[in-house]
Amino acid sequence: MQRAGVESILGLRIQGKFLLLDPCIPRDWRNFEMTVRHGSARYEIMVENPDKVMRGVRSAEFDGQAVTQRPVSFPLLDDAMTHRIRVTLGE
């Protein structure tokens, strides 16, 4: 049940060497945060929903750098670092 919620609502999936993020959340959620560990790395993920939409990634950042590819994906590293992911939902 937990995995179903994480994958379908929070939109977090691991595919090969990448973390994919495509949330589908209630409009009332203004934001949410989660932390994911992969090997020795830690991923601090912040999803913001300023337009009160249910889905659709307007912008994404990985460690302060813009991510433009769609679907949105981030490299899974095993580097003992903390990585920060910021996603903004919208159209």
Backbone bond lengths (Angstrom), bond angles and torsions (degrees), N, CA, C in turn:
res aa  C-N    CA-C-N  psi(-1)  N-CA   C-N-CA  omega(-1)  CA-C   N-CA-C  phi
1 M - - - 1.436 - - 1.535 110.77 -
2 Q 1.341 115.64 -41.64 1.460 119.16 179.81 1.523 110.57 -62.68
3 R 1.312 116.95 -43.89 1.463 120.39 -179.45 1.528 110.63 -62.80
4 A 1.327 117.20 -40.54 1.465 120.89 179.10 1.523 110.56 -60.85
5 G 1.330 117.40 -42.00 1.452 121.11 178.34 1.518 112.60 -65.98
6 V 1.316 116.27 -43.67 1.462 120.90 -179.80 1.523 110.38 -63.65
7 E 1.315 116.44 -43.15 1.464 119.60 -177.52 1.525 112.71 -76.28
8 S 1.330 118.59 -44.35 1.464 119.22 -174.00 1.522 113.60 -85.54
9 I 1.315 119.01 -38.80 1.463 120.65 -178.21 1.529 111.46 -89.36
10 L 1.316 116.70 -55.11 1.464 119.75 -178.69 1.519 111.81 -76.64
11 G 1.322 117.25 -17.32 1.458 121.85 173.63 1.511 115.24 74.84
12 L 1.315 117.91 20.51 1.466 122.10 -177.10 1.523 109.92 -94.78
13 R 1.332 116.03 122.65 1.467 121.30 176.48 1.519 108.66 -138.57
14 I 1.313 115.07 148.42 1.462 120.43 174.16 1.520 106.80 -107.32
15 Q 1.321 114.95 127.69 1.450 121.30 -179.61 1.527 108.06 -133.92
16 G 1.330 115.04 105.56 1.460 119.19 -177.45 1.514 110.92 63.38
17 K 1.323 116.15 -122.83 1.465 122.02 -178.60 1.525 112.32 -99.55
18 F 1.346 116.03 22.41 1.462 120.16 -177.41 1.518 112.10 -131.46
19 L 1.325 115.10 149.43 1.441 123.64 172.51 1.525 106.02 -102.97
20 L 1.311 117.80 121.71 1.461 122.73 179.44 1.518 108.82 -102.86
21 L 1.330 115.99 143.31 1.456 120.88 -177.45 1.521 109.37 -136.15
22 D 1.339 116.38 115.68 1.465 122.69 179.26 1.527 108.41 -147.14
23 P 1.347 117.55 76.53 1.462 121.20 -175.29 1.536 113.34 -65.91
24 C 1.313 115.05 150.64 1.458 123.44 171.50 1.526 105.27 -136.04
25 I 1.326 115.68 91.97 1.463 121.37 -170.27 1.530 111.12 -115.63
26 P 1.319 117.59 163.42 1.460 120.82 173.53 1.533 110.11 -62.30
27 R 1.321 116.23 144.42 1.480 120.99 -179.55 1.527 112.50 -56.77
28 D 1.310 117.07 -29.97 1.466 121.19 -176.80 1.521 113.75 -70.91
29 W 1.323 117.63 -17.93 1.461 119.77 -179.86 1.524 109.67 -72.92
30 R 1.318 117.86 116.92 1.469 122.45 179.08 1.527 110.69 -78.07
31 N 1.347 116.59 -32.13 1.460 121.45 179.77 1.519 109.14 -170.55
32 F 1.317 115.16 169.30 1.457 120.42 169.11 1.519 108.26 -156.00
33 E 1.315 115.00 157.78 1.458 122.35 179.73 1.511 109.40 -129.34
34 M 1.307 115.95 149.93 1.463 120.73 173.09 1.516 108.54 -151.71
35 T 1.313 114.89 157.32 1.457 121.70 176.48 1.516 107.96 -121.79
36 V 1.327 115.51 133.28 1.459 122.02 -179.44 1.517 107.77 -125.34
37 R 1.320 116.17 136.95 1.462 120.90 174.28 1.517 108.75 -107.81
38 H 1.324 114.45 139.29 1.470 121.30 174.54 1.520 106.71 -137.25
39 G 1.326 116.03 110.56 1.460 118.80 -175.03 1.517 109.06 59.11
40 S 1.316 116.72 -127.16 1.460 121.28 -179.98 1.531 112.46 -91.64
41 A 1.321 117.73 -2.63 1.468 121.56 -178.52 1.523 111.13 -91.48
42 R 1.315 114.09 155.01 1.468 121.94 177.98 1.523 107.58 -126.69
43 Y 1.327 115.89 135.24 1.466 122.13 179.62 1.523 108.79 -116.84
44 E 1.324 116.54 117.34 1.460 121.91 176.20 1.527 106.34 -100.12
45 I 1.315 115.58 115.44 1.463 121.72 -172.05 1.521 109.63 -113.48
46 M 1.339 116.58 129.11 1.461 123.73 176.81 1.521 107.50 -123.47
47 V 1.322 116.25 124.11 1.462 121.83 176.58 1.522 107.15 -115.49
48 E 1.337 116.20 125.71 1.461 122.00 -179.66 1.520 109.36 -112.74
49 N 1.332 115.79 145.63 1.458 121.53 -176.68 1.538 110.08 -132.91
50 P 1.341 117.68 66.49 1.467 120.37 -174.42 1.526 113.85 -67.34
51 D 1.331 118.18 -25.95 1.468 121.29 -177.22 1.524 113.31 -95.39
52 K 1.330 116.98 5.37 1.464 122.54 179.84 1.526 111.97 53.26
53 V 1.332 115.28 52.72 1.467 121.09 176.41 1.522 108.43 -102.06
54 M 1.322 115.80 168.57 1.460 119.43 178.73 1.518 111.66 -92.68
55 R 1.325 116.98 -31.87 1.463 119.38 -179.36 1.519 109.74 -158.89
56 G 1.328 115.09 173.67 1.461 121.59 -179.59 1.519 110.63 105.89
57 V 1.307 116.87 116.72 1.465 121.69 -179.75 1.519 109.60 -90.90
58 R 1.329 116.10 117.68 1.462 121.19 176.72 1.519 110.57 -81.88
59 S 1.341 116.12 -44.07 1.461 119.45 -179.92 1.521 109.99 -151.76
60 A 1.333 114.49 158.61 1.458 120.91 179.53 1.518 109.50 -148.34
61 E 1.327 115.49 148.68 1.457 122.13 177.03 1.520 109.58 -135.22
62 F 1.312 115.40 145.48 1.460 122.83 174.25 1.519 107.06 -126.45
63 D 1.321 116.59 113.83 1.461 122.33 -177.33 1.529 111.32 51.64
64 G 1.342 115.98 42.63 1.459 121.77 175.91 1.515 115.63 83.55
65 Q 1.319 118.49 -3.26 1.468 122.38 -179.22 1.530 109.38 -105.03
66 A 1.329 116.07 135.87 1.462 121.02 -179.76 1.528 111.24 -62.58
67 V 1.316 115.58 139.80 1.463 123.19 174.76 1.519 106.45 -112.11
68 T 1.312 116.73 119.97 1.462 120.13 -174.50 1.524 114.27 -109.22
69 Q 1.336 117.82 -17.95 1.464 118.50 -177.58 1.521 110.43 -70.21
70 R 1.311 115.18 147.37 1.459 122.39 175.72 1.514 108.14 -126.05
71 P 1.313 119.53 138.52 1.454 125.55 -2.56 1.524 111.51 -64.13
72 V 1.312 115.36 155.30 1.466 121.69 -176.76 1.528 109.32 -67.93
73 S 1.324 115.35 125.24 1.460 120.15 177.62 1.520 109.88 -142.52
74 F 1.314 114.50 154.59 1.457 121.82 -177.51 1.523 108.57 -132.31
75 P 1.332 118.19 143.20 1.464 119.85 -179.22 1.528 111.34 -68.63
76 L 1.316 115.83 137.75 1.459 121.17 173.88 1.524 107.78 -90.93
77 L 1.308 115.38 114.22 1.458 121.53 -176.85 1.521 109.39 -110.83
78 D 1.296 117.05 156.86 1.460 123.01 175.49 1.523 106.18 -124.83
79 D 1.341 115.19 67.84 1.459 120.99 -168.84 1.528 114.60 -122.12
80 A 1.329 117.73 13.21 1.468 122.71 179.03 1.527 113.55 60.03
81 M 1.329 116.94 22.46 1.464 122.27 -179.88 1.527 109.81 -107.33
82 T 1.327 115.98 162.51 1.458 121.66 170.74 1.524 107.31 -102.14
83 H 1.319 116.20 122.63 1.459 122.12 -179.40 1.517 108.92 -108.52
84 R 1.316 115.77 142.39 1.460 120.84 -178.68 1.521 110.00 -113.69
85 I 1.325 113.59 127.76 1.453 121.35 178.87 1.516 107.41 -117.75
86 R 1.320 116.36 131.07 1.463 121.87 176.92 1.523 107.67 -127.50
87 V 1.319 115.53 126.36 1.456 121.74 179.53 1.519 108.16 -124.94
88 T 1.329 115.99 134.59 1.464 121.49 175.47 1.517 107.95 -115.35
89 L 1.323 115.78 124.25 1.453 120.63 177.61 1.520 109.97 -83.97
90 G 1.321 115.77 154.04 1.465 121.24 179.12 1.496 110.32 154.46
91 E 1.298 114.63 -178.05 1.472 119.53 -178.48 1.503 111.46 -104.84
